[in-house]
């Protein structure tokens, strides 16, 4: 029995392989529907991370491409929310054989 491969796995691990993106995910875990402005302010306030809005936007785009967050428009404001779907759909099938002790 082989480990099920999903091409989205590389995107997911790439997205999780950056400290700033992990911080963004943590802020969205605490509260969904945050704007770019709110996320930038939280990074400065909580972790003393001072990146440009454009840099944060690139990080958010990477997280969205990996399926870790979703975005929606609330009037003229784009808000970001955490989604657990990528973990359940992509990582769990890949990790299950390791935890179950299945033969690889």
Backbone atoms as SQL, in Angstrom:
CREATE TABLE atoms (id INTEGER PRIMARY KEY, chain TEXT, resi INTEGER, resn TEXT, atom TEXT, x REAL, y REAL, z REAL);
INSERT INTO atoms VALUES
  (1, 'A', 1, 'UNK', 'N', 0.862, -1.189, 0.000),
  (2, 'A', 1, 'UNK', 'CA', 0.000, 0.000, 0.000),
  (3, 'A', 1, 'UNK', 'C', 0.897, 1.237, 0.000),
  (4, 'A', 2, 'UNK', 'N', 0.709, 2.104, -0.944),
  (5, 'A', 2, 'UNK', 'CA', 1.499, 3.325, -1.023),
  (6, 'A', 2, 'UNK', 'C', 0.805, 4.491, -0.350),
  (7, 'A', 3, 'UNK', 'N', 1.558, 5.522, -0.136),
  (8, 'A', 3, 'UNK', 'CA', 1.009, 6.743, 0.445),
  (9, 'A', 3, 'UNK', 'C', 0.289, 7.496, -0.665),
  (10, 'A', 4, 'UNK', 'N', -0.969, 7.885, -0.444),
  (11, 'A', 4, 'UNK', 'CA', -1.684, 8.628, -1.481),
  (12, 'A', 4, 'UNK', 'C', -1.002, 9.972, -1.743),
  (13, 'A', 5, 'UNK', 'N', -0.788, 10.273, -3.013),
  (14, 'A', 5, 'UNK', 'CA', -0.124, 11.527, -3.369),
  (15, 'A', 5, 'UNK', 'C', -1.142, 12.509, -3.911),
  (16, 'A', 6, 'UNK', 'N', -1.051, 13.728, -3.440),
  (17, 'A', 6, 'UNK', 'CA', -1.895, 14.818, -3.918),
  (18, 'A', 6, 'UNK', 'C', -0.958, 15.940, -4.354),
  (19, 'A', 7, 'UNK', 'N', -1.057, 16.405, -5.610),
  (20, 'A', 7, 'UNK', 'CA', -0.159, 17.471, -6.059),
  (21, 'A', 7, 'UNK', 'C', -0.282, 18.761, -5.248),
  (22, 'A', 8, 'UNK', 'N', -1.397, 18.939, -4.569),
  (23, 'A', 8, 'UNK', 'CA', -1.575, 20.138, -3.750),
  (24, 'A', 8, 'UNK', 'C', -0.755, 20.085, -2.463),
  (25, 'A', 9, 'UNK', 'N', -0.215, 18.911, -2.165),
  (26, 'A', 9, 'UNK', 'CA', 0.585, 18.748, -0.954),
  (27, 'A', 9, 'UNK', 'C', 1.814, 19.659, -0.965),
  (28, 'A', 10, 'UNK', 'N', 2.456, 19.796, -2.106),
  (29, 'A', 10, 'UNK', 'CA', 3.635, 20.669, -2.208),
  (30, 'A', 10, 'UNK', 'C', 3.268, 22.120, -1.931),
  (31, 'A', 11, 'UNK', 'N', 2.133, 22.570, -2.473),
  (32, 'A', 11, 'UNK', 'CA', 1.673, 23.942, -2.223),
  (33, 'A', 11, 'UNK', 'C', 1.409, 24.159, -0.739),
  (34, 'A', 12, 'UNK', 'N', 0.804, 23.148, -0.140),
  (35, 'A', 12, 'UNK', 'CA', 0.454, 23.255, 1.273),
  (36, 'A', 12, 'UNK', 'C', 1.704, 23.328, 2.147),
  (37, 'A', 13, 'UNK', 'N', 2.661, 22.431, 1.927),
  (38, 'A', 13, 'UNK', 'CA', 3.876, 22.455, 2.735),
  (39, 'A', 13, 'UNK', 'C', 4.694, 23.715, 2.474),
  (40, 'A', 14, 'UNK', 'N', 4.690, 24.196, 1.238),
  (41, 'A', 14, 'UNK', 'CA', 5.385, 25.454, 0.934),
  (42, 'A', 14, 'UNK', 'C', 4.751, 26.605, 1.711),
  (43, 'A', 15, 'UNK', 'N', 3.432, 26.640, 1.741),
  (44, 'A', 15, 'UNK', 'CA', 2.729, 27.707, 2.455),
  (45, 'A', 15, 'UNK', 'C', 3.003, 27.644, 3.948),
  (46, 'A', 16, 'UNK', 'N', 3.127, 26.440, 4.490),
  (47, 'A', 16, 'UNK', 'CA', 3.360, 26.281, 5.924),
  (48, 'A', 16, 'UNK', 'C', 4.828, 26.455, 6.306),
  (49, 'A', 17, 'UNK', 'N', 5.696, 26.561, 5.309),
  (50, 'A', 17, 'UNK', 'CA', 7.128, 26.642, 5.573),
  (51, 'A', 17, 'UNK', 'C', 7.670, 28.041, 5.766),
  (52, 'A', 18, 'UNK', 'N', 6.838, 28.983, 6.158),
  (53, 'A', 18, 'UNK', 'CA', 7.282, 30.362, 6.348),
  (54, 'A', 18, 'UNK', 'C', 6.711, 30.896, 7.661),
  (55, 'A', 19, 'UNK', 'N', 7.559, 31.500, 8.464),
  (56, 'A', 19, 'UNK', 'CA', 7.136, 32.008, 9.780),
  (57, 'A', 19, 'UNK', 'C', 6.035, 33.059, 9.680),
  (58, 'A', 20, 'UNK', 'N', 6.147, 33.958, 8.730),
  (59, 'A', 20, 'UNK', 'CA', 5.137, 35.017, 8.596),
  (60, 'A', 20, 'UNK', 'C', 3.781, 34.418, 8.253),
  (61, 'A', 21, 'UNK', 'N', 3.769, 33.444, 7.353),
  (62, 'A', 21, 'UNK', 'CA', 2.490, 32.816, 6.997),
  (63, 'A', 21, 'UNK', 'C', 1.902, 32.052, 8.187),
  (64, 'A', 22, 'UNK', 'N', 2.758, 31.434, 8.986),
  (65, 'A', 22, 'UNK', 'CA', 2.261, 30.747, 10.185),
  (66, 'A', 22, 'UNK', 'C', 1.651, 31.751, 11.164),
  (67, 'A', 23, 'UNK', 'N', 2.278, 32.913, 11.295),
  (68, 'A', 23, 'UNK', 'CA', 1.722, 33.959, 12.165),
  (69, 'A', 23, 'UNK', 'C', 0.362, 34.428, 11.636),
  (70, 'A', 24, 'UNK', 'N', 0.261, 34.615, 10.323),
  (71, 'A', 24, 'UNK', 'CA', -1.018, 35.029, 9.731),
  (72, 'A', 24, 'UNK', 'C', -2.095, 33.980, 9.991),
  (73, 'A', 25, 'UNK', 'N', -1.754, 32.710, 9.819),
  (74, 'A', 25, 'UNK', 'CA', -2.720, 31.644, 10.090),
  (75, 'A', 25, 'UNK', 'C', -3.158, 31.661, 11.549),
  (76, 'A', 26, 'UNK', 'N', -2.224, 31.919, 12.446),
  (77, 'A', 26, 'UNK', 'CA', -2.561, 31.968, 13.869),
  (78, 'A', 26, 'UNK', 'C', -3.518, 33.114, 14.170),
  (79, 'A', 27, 'UNK', 'N', -3.297, 34.269, 13.551),
  (80, 'A', 27, 'UNK', 'CA', -4.209, 35.402, 13.764),
  (81, 'A', 27, 'UNK', 'C', -5.589, 35.096, 13.196),
  (82, 'A', 28, 'UNK', 'N', -5.631, 34.427, 12.062),
  (83, 'A', 28, 'UNK', 'CA', -6.934, 34.076, 11.486),
  (84, 'A', 28, 'UNK', 'C', -7.605, 32.952, 12.272),
  (85, 'A', 29, 'UNK', 'N', -6.821, 32.102, 12.911),
  (86, 'A', 29, 'UNK', 'CA', -7.390, 31.060, 13.775),
  (87, 'A', 29, 'UNK', 'C', -8.103, 31.695, 14.965),
  (88, 'A', 30, 'UNK', 'N', -7.532, 32.766, 15.476),
  (89, 'A', 30, 'UNK', 'CA', -8.118, 33.450, 16.627),
  (90, 'A', 30, 'UNK', 'C', -9.379, 34.226, 16.251),
  (91, 'A', 31, 'UNK', 'N', -9.383, 34.787, 15.023),
  (92, 'A', 31, 'UNK', 'CA', -10.561, 35.555, 14.581),
  (93, 'A', 31, 'UNK', 'C', -10.585, 35.602, 13.061),
  (94, 'A', 32, 'UNK', 'N', -11.655, 35.098, 12.481),
  (95, 'A', 32, 'UNK', 'CA', -11.842, 35.129, 11.030),
  (96, 'A', 32, 'UNK', 'C', -12.263, 36.514, 10.561),
  (97, 'A', 33, 'UNK', 'N', -12.371, 36.638, 9.242),
  (98, 'A', 33, 'UNK', 'CA', -12.857, 37.860, 8.593),
  (99, 'A', 33, 'UNK', 'C', -12.032, 39.093, 8.961),
  (100, 'A', 34, 'UNK', 'N', -10.709, 38.997, 8.784),
  (101, 'A', 34, 'UNK', 'CA', -9.845, 40.148, 9.039),
  (102, 'A', 34, 'UNK', 'C', -9.368, 40.733, 7.713),
  (103, 'A', 35, 'UNK', 'N', -9.299, 42.037, 7.676),
  (104, 'A', 35, 'UNK', 'CA', -8.819, 42.739, 6.483),
  (105, 'A', 35, 'UNK', 'C', -7.288, 42.755, 6.472),
  (106, 'A', 36, 'UNK', 'N', -6.731, 43.145, 5.341),
  (107, 'A', 36, 'UNK', 'CA', -5.287, 43.290, 5.217),
  (108, 'A', 36, 'UNK', 'C', -4.769, 44.270, 6.265),
  (109, 'A', 37, 'UNK', 'N', -5.461, 45.387, 6.434),
  (110, 'A', 37, 'UNK', 'CA', -5.052, 46.386, 7.421),
  (111, 'A', 37, 'UNK', 'C', -4.996, 45.791, 8.831),
  (112, 'A', 38, 'UNK', 'N', -6.031, 45.035, 9.207),
  (113, 'A', 38, 'UNK', 'CA', -6.071, 44.427, 10.540),
  (114, 'A', 38, 'UNK', 'C', -4.922, 43.441, 10.730),
  (115, 'A', 39, 'UNK', 'N', -4.673, 42.619, 9.710),
  (116, 'A', 39, 'UNK', 'CA', -3.600, 41.632, 9.818),
  (117, 'A', 39, 'UNK', 'C', -2.230, 42.301, 9.915),
  (118, 'A', 40, 'UNK', 'N', -2.016, 43.335, 9.132),
  (119, 'A', 40, 'UNK', 'CA', -0.743, 44.076, 9.216),
  (120, 'A', 40, 'UNK', 'C', -0.563, 44.664, 10.609),
  (121, 'A', 41, 'UNK', 'N', -1.625, 45.258, 11.138),
  (122, 'A', 41, 'UNK', 'CA', -1.559, 45.869, 12.468),
  (123, 'A', 41, 'UNK', 'C', -1.282, 44.826, 13.539),
  (124, 'A', 42, 'UNK', 'N', -1.907, 43.653, 13.432),
  (125, 'A', 42, 'UNK', 'CA', -1.697, 42.598, 14.429),
  (126, 'A', 42, 'UNK', 'C', -0.263, 42.076, 14.383),
  (127, 'A', 43, 'UNK', 'N', 0.303, 41.939, 13.182),
  (128, 'A', 43, 'UNK', 'CA', 1.688, 41.473, 13.074),
  (129, 'A', 43, 'UNK', 'C', 2.652, 42.446, 13.729),
  (130, 'A', 44, 'UNK', 'N', 2.410, 43.736, 13.536),
  (131, 'A', 44, 'UNK', 'CA', 3.267, 44.751, 14.155),
  (132, 'A', 44, 'UNK', 'C', 3.074, 44.744, 15.666),
  (133, 'A', 45, 'UNK', 'N', 1.822, 44.734, 16.090),
  (134, 'A', 45, 'UNK', 'CA', 1.504, 44.821, 17.514),
  (135, 'A', 45, 'UNK', 'C', 1.959, 43.590, 18.296),
  (136, 'A', 46, 'UNK', 'N', 1.684, 42.406, 17.781),
  (137, 'A', 46, 'UNK', 'CA', 1.947, 41.175, 18.544),
  (138, 'A', 46, 'UNK', 'C', 3.353, 40.610, 18.345),
  (139, 'A', 47, 'UNK', 'N', 3.871, 40.666, 17.102),
  (140, 'A', 47, 'UNK', 'CA', 5.166, 40.041, 16.828),
  (141, 'A', 47, 'UNK', 'C', 6.246, 41.019, 16.388),
  (142, 'A', 48, 'UNK', 'N', 5.914, 42.280, 16.323),
  (143, 'A', 48, 'UNK', 'CA', 6.861, 43.299, 15.888),
  (144, 'A', 48, 'UNK', 'C', 7.392, 43.025, 14.471),
  (145, 'A', 49, 'UNK', 'N', 6.521, 42.495, 13.617),
  (146, 'A', 49, 'UNK', 'CA', 6.856, 42.214, 12.218),
  (147, 'A', 49, 'UNK', 'C', 6.403, 43.406, 11.388),
  (148, 'A', 50, 'UNK', 'N', 7.340, 44.066, 10.744),
  (149, 'A', 50, 'UNK', 'CA', 7.009, 45.240, 9.936),
  (150, 'A', 50, 'UNK', 'C', 7.301, 44.944, 8.466),
  (151, 'A', 51, 'UNK', 'N', 6.301, 44.412, 7.797),
  (152, 'A', 51, 'UNK', 'CA', 6.396, 44.158, 6.361),
  (153, 'A', 51, 'UNK', 'C', 5.446, 45.108, 5.646),
  (154, 'A', 52, 'UNK', 'N', 5.694, 45.328, 4.370),
  (155, 'A', 52, 'UNK', 'CA', 4.800, 46.185, 3.594),
  (156, 'A', 52, 'UNK', 'C', 3.478, 45.473, 3.369),
  (157, 'A', 53, 'UNK', 'N', 2.465, 46.238, 3.037),
  (158, 'A', 53, 'UNK', 'CA', 1.165, 45.647, 2.712),
  (159, 'A', 53, 'UNK', 'C', 1.295, 44.711, 1.517),
  (160, 'A', 54, 'UNK', 'N', 2.153, 45.076, 0.565),
  (161, 'A', 54, 'UNK', 'CA', 2.345, 44.234, -0.615),
  (162, 'A', 54, 'UNK', 'C', 2.958, 42.889, -0.232),
  (163, 'A', 55, 'UNK', 'N', 3.894, 42.883, 0.694),
  (164, 'A', 55, 'UNK', 'CA', 4.515, 41.631, 1.148),
  (165, 'A', 55, 'UNK', 'C', 3.490, 40.747, 1.853),
  (166, 'A', 56, 'UNK', 'N', 2.677, 41.342, 2.706),
  (167, 'A', 56, 'UNK', 'CA', 1.637, 40.583, 3.400),
  (168, 'A', 56, 'UNK', 'C', 0.632, 40.038, 2.392),
  (169, 'A', 57, 'UNK', 'N', 0.298, 40.832, 1.382),
  (170, 'A', 57, 'UNK', 'CA', -0.626, 40.378, 0.342),
  (171, 'A', 57, 'UNK', 'C', -0.067, 39.158, -0.384),
  (172, 'A', 58, 'UNK', 'N', 1.225, 39.153, -0.678),
  (173, 'A', 58, 'UNK', 'CA', 1.839, 37.990, -1.334),
  (174, 'A', 58, 'UNK', 'C', 1.748, 36.757, -0.430),
  (175, 'A', 59, 'UNK', 'N', 1.976, 36.943, 0.860),
  (176, 'A', 59, 'UNK', 'CA', 1.846, 35.822, 1.796),
  (177, 'A', 59, 'UNK', 'C', 0.401, 35.312, 1.827),
  (178, 'A', 60, 'UNK', 'N', -0.549, 36.226, 1.864),
  (179, 'A', 60, 'UNK', 'CA', -1.957, 35.824, 1.882),
  (180, 'A', 60, 'UNK', 'C', -2.340, 35.100, 0.593),
  (181, 'A', 61, 'UNK', 'N', -1.801, 35.542, -0.542),
  (182, 'A', 61, 'UNK', 'CA', -2.075, 34.868, -1.814),
  (183, 'A', 61, 'UNK', 'C', -1.536, 33.437, -1.801),
  (184, 'A', 62, 'UNK', 'N', -0.353, 33.252, -1.236),
  (185, 'A', 62, 'UNK', 'CA', 0.226, 31.908, -1.121),
  (186, 'A', 62, 'UNK', 'C', -0.656, 31.013, -0.259),
  (187, 'A', 63, 'UNK', 'N', -1.148, 31.547, 0.855),
  (188, 'A', 63, 'UNK', 'CA', -2.029, 30.783, 1.727),
  (189, 'A', 63, 'UNK', 'C', -3.344, 30.440, 1.030),
  (190, 'A', 64, 'UNK', 'N', -3.847, 31.370, 0.241),
  (191, 'A', 64, 'UNK', 'CA', -5.094, 31.118, -0.483),
  (192, 'A', 64, 'UNK', 'C', -4.895, 30.068, -1.578),
  (193, 'A', 65, 'UNK', 'N', -3.785, 30.139, -2.296),
  (194, 'A', 65, 'UNK', 'CA', -3.493, 29.149, -3.335),
  (195, 'A', 65, 'UNK', 'C', -3.366, 27.745, -2.750),
  (196, 'A', 66, 'UNK', 'N', -2.880, 27.655, -1.519),
  (197, 'A', 66, 'UNK', 'CA', -2.733, 26.361, -0.855),
  (198, 'A', 66, 'UNK', 'C', -4.053, 25.879, -0.249),
  (199, 'A', 67, 'UNK', 'N', -5.079, 26.712, -0.302),
  (200, 'A', 67, 'UNK', 'CA', -6.377, 26.338, 0.232),
  (201, 'A', 67, 'UNK', 'C', -6.497, 26.484, 1.734),
  (202, 'A', 68, 'UNK', 'N', -5.566, 27.209, 2.346),
  (203, 'A', 68, 'UNK', 'CA', -5.592, 27.386, 3.796),
  (204, 'A', 68, 'UNK', 'C', -6.488, 28.533, 4.248),
  (205, 'A', 69, 'UNK', 'N', -6.699, 29.506, 3.371),
  (206, 'A', 69, 'UNK', 'CA', -7.595, 30.618, 3.697),
  (207, 'A', 69, 'UNK', 'C', -8.522, 30.877, 2.515),
  (208, 'A', 70, 'UNK', 'N', -9.603, 31.566, 2.803),
  (209, 'A', 70, 'UNK', 'CA', -10.508, 32.047, 1.759),
  (210, 'A', 70, 'UNK', 'C', -10.635, 33.556, 1.906),
  (211, 'A', 71, 'UNK', 'N', -11.021, 34.191, 0.831),
  (212, 'A', 71, 'UNK', 'CA', -11.249, 35.636, 0.869),
  (213, 'A', 71, 'UNK', 'C', -12.649, 35.940, 0.378),
  (214, 'A', 72, 'UNK', 'N', -13.183, 37.029, 0.868),
  (215, 'A', 72, 'UNK', 'CA', -14.514, 37.481, 0.463),
  (216, 'A', 72, 'UNK', 'C', -14.551, 38.999, 0.579),
  (217, 'A', 73, 'UNK', 'N', -15.416, 39.585, -0.185),
  (218, 'A', 73, 'UNK', 'CA', -15.574, 41.041, -0.123),
  (219, 'A', 73, 'UNK', 'C', -16.745, 41.385, 0.769),
  (220, 'A', 74, 'UNK', 'N', -16.514, 42.281, 1.707),
  (221, 'A', 74, 'UNK', 'CA', -17.557, 42.855, 2.571),
  (222, 'A', 74, 'UNK', 'C', -17.613, 44.330, 2.225),
  (223, 'A', 75, 'UNK', 'N', -18.496, 44.673, 1.314),
  (224, 'A', 75, 'UNK', 'CA', -18.518, 46.046, 0.803),
  (225, 'A', 75, 'UNK', 'C', -17.266, 46.283, -0.007),
  (226, 'A', 76, 'UNK', 'N', -16.478, 47.265, 0.390),
  (227, 'A', 76, 'UNK', 'CA', -15.237, 47.574, -0.322),
  (228, 'A', 76, 'UNK', 'C', -14.005, 46.984, 0.364),
  (229, 'A', 77, 'UNK', 'N', -14.237, 46.143, 1.370),
  (230, 'A', 77, 'UNK', 'CA', -13.134, 45.558, 2.136),
  (231, 'A', 77, 'UNK', 'C', -13.023, 44.066, 1.851),
  (232, 'A', 78, 'UNK', 'N', -11.822, 43.639, 1.521),
  (233, 'A', 78, 'UNK', 'CA', -11.551, 42.222, 1.311),
  (234, 'A', 78, 'UNK', 'C', -11.147, 41.623, 2.652),
  (235, 'A', 79, 'UNK', 'N', -11.851, 40.561, 3.065),
  (236, 'A', 79, 'UNK', 'CA', -11.554, 39.930, 4.346),
  (237, 'A', 79, 'UNK', 'C', -11.051, 38.506, 4.121),
  (238, 'A', 80, 'UNK', 'N', -10.248, 38.047, 5.048),
  (239, 'A', 80, 'UNK', 'CA', -9.592, 36.745, 4.950),
  (240, 'A', 80, 'UNK', 'C', -10.052, 35.875, 6.112),
  (241, 'A', 81, 'UNK', 'N', -10.286, 34.581, 5.810),
  (242, 'A', 81, 'UNK', 'CA', -10.741, 33.639, 6.829),
  (243, 'A', 81, 'UNK', 'C', -9.989, 32.326, 6.693),
  (244, 'A', 82, 'UNK', 'N', -9.810, 31.656, 7.795),
  (245, 'A', 82, 'UNK', 'CA', -9.133, 30.370, 7.837),
  (246, 'A', 82, 'UNK', 'C', -10.085, 29.279, 7.375),
  (247, 'A', 83, 'UNK', 'N', -9.554, 28.309, 6.647),
  (248, 'A', 83, 'UNK', 'CA', -10.333, 27.135, 6.271),
  (249, 'A', 83, 'UNK', 'C', -9.538, 25.889, 6.630),
  (250, 'A', 84, 'UNK', 'N', -10.200, 24.929, 7.218),
  (251, 'A', 84, 'UNK', 'CA', -9.511, 23.696, 7.620),
  (252, 'A', 84, 'UNK', 'C', -9.521, 22.662, 6.504),
  (253, 'A', 85, 'UNK', 'N', -10.169, 22.954, 5.410),
  (254, 'A', 85, 'UNK', 'CA', -10.311, 21.986, 4.322),
  (255, 'A', 85, 'UNK', 'C', -9.002, 21.443, 3.795),
  (256, 'A', 86, 'UNK', 'N', -7.986, 22.278, 3.682),
  (257, 'A', 86, 'UNK', 'CA', -6.705, 21.819, 3.153),
  (258, 'A', 86, 'UNK', 'C', -6.072, 20.786, 4.071),
  (259, 'A', 87, 'UNK', 'N', -6.226, 20.961, 5.360),
  (260, 'A', 87, 'UNK', 'CA', -5.660, 19.992, 6.296),
  (261, 'A', 87, 'UNK', 'C', -6.400, 18.661, 6.193),
  (262, 'A', 88, 'UNK', 'N', -7.713, 18.743, 6.172),
  (263, 'A', 88, 'UNK', 'CA', -8.520, 17.525, 6.134),
  (264, 'A', 88, 'UNK', 'C', -8.389, 16.800, 4.802),
  (265, 'A', 89, 'UNK', 'N', -8.424, 17.541, 3.704),
  (266, 'A', 89, 'UNK', 'CA', -8.446, 16.930, 2.381),
  (267, 'A', 89, 'UNK', 'C', -7.078, 16.550, 1.857),
  (268, 'A', 90, 'UNK', 'N', -6.034, 17.240, 2.262),
  (269, 'A', 90, 'UNK', 'CA', -4.713, 17.021, 1.679),
  (270, 'A', 90, 'UNK', 'C', -3.740, 16.357, 2.638),
  (271, 'A', 91, 'UNK', 'N', -3.596, 16.885, 3.830),
  (272, 'A', 91, 'UNK', 'CA', -2.591, 16.350, 4.751),
  (273, 'A', 91, 'UNK', 'C', -3.048, 15.058, 5.423),
  (274, 'A', 92, 'UNK', 'N', -4.287, 15.002, 5.889),
  (275, 'A', 92, 'UNK', 'CA', -4.739, 13.818, 6.616),
  (276, 'A', 92, 'UNK', 'C', -4.586, 12.521, 5.819),
  (277, 'A', 93, 'UNK', 'N', -5.012, 12.461, 4.542),
  (278, 'A', 93, 'UNK', 'CA', -4.823, 11.205, 3.800),
  (279, 'A', 93, 'UNK', 'C', -3.349, 10.829, 3.651),
  (280, 'A', 94, 'UNK', 'N', -2.496, 11.826, 3.590),
  (281, 'A', 94, 'UNK', 'CA', -1.067, 11.570, 3.433),
  (282, 'A', 94, 'UNK', 'C', -0.450, 11.084, 4.744),
  (283, 'A', 95, 'UNK', 'N', -0.902, 11.647, 5.879),
  (284, 'A', 95, 'UNK', 'CA', -0.335, 11.293, 7.182),
  (285, 'A', 95, 'UNK', 'C', -0.917, 10.014, 7.788),
  (286, 'A', 96, 'UNK', 'N', -2.128, 9.662, 7.443),
  (287, 'A', 96, 'UNK', 'CA', -2.816, 8.527, 8.064),
  (288, 'A', 96, 'UNK', 'C', -1.988, 7.244, 8.061),
  (289, 'A', 97, 'UNK', 'N', -1.360, 6.865, 6.925),
  (290, 'A', 97, 'UNK', 'CA', -0.564, 5.631, 6.962),
  (291, 'A', 97, 'UNK', 'C', 0.586, 5.672, 7.978),
  (292, 'A', 98, 'UNK', 'N', 1.148, 6.855, 8.217),
  (293, 'A', 98, 'UNK', 'CA', 2.229, 6.973, 9.195),
  (294, 'A', 98, 'UNK', 'C', 1.713, 6.716, 10.617),
  (295, 'A', 99, 'UNK', 'N', 0.556, 7.275, 10.932),
  (296, 'A', 99, 'UNK', 'CA', 0.010, 7.127, 12.276),
  (297, 'A', 99, 'UNK', 'C', -0.559, 5.734, 12.524),
  (298, 'A', 100, 'UNK', 'N', -1.087, 5.117, 11.464),
  (299, 'A', 100, 'UNK', 'CA', -1.684, 3.790, 11.609),
  (300, 'A', 100, 'UNK', 'C', -0.648, 2.675, 11.554),
  (301, 'A', 101, 'UNK', 'N', 0.601, 3.019, 11.207),
  (302, 'A', 101, 'UNK', 'CA', 1.644, 2.014, 11.099),
  (303, 'A', 101, 'UNK', 'C', 1.473, 1.142, 9.873),
  (304, 'A', 102, 'UNK', 'N', 0.745, 1.652, 8.863),
  (305, 'A', 102, 'UNK', 'CA', 0.546, 0.893, 7.633),
  (306, 'A', 102, 'UNK', 'C', 1.864, 0.678, 6.932),
  (307, 'A', 103, 'UNK', 'N', 1.944, -0.383, 6.200),
  (308, 'A', 103, 'UNK', 'CA', 3.139, -0.671, 5.417),
  (309, 'A', 103, 'UNK', 'C', 3.195, 0.271, 4.234),
  (310, 'A', 104, 'UNK', 'N', 4.343, 0.877, 4.026),
  (311, 'A', 104, 'UNK', 'CA', 4.489, 1.866, 2.950),
  (312, 'A', 104, 'UNK', 'C', 5.095, 1.219, 1.731);
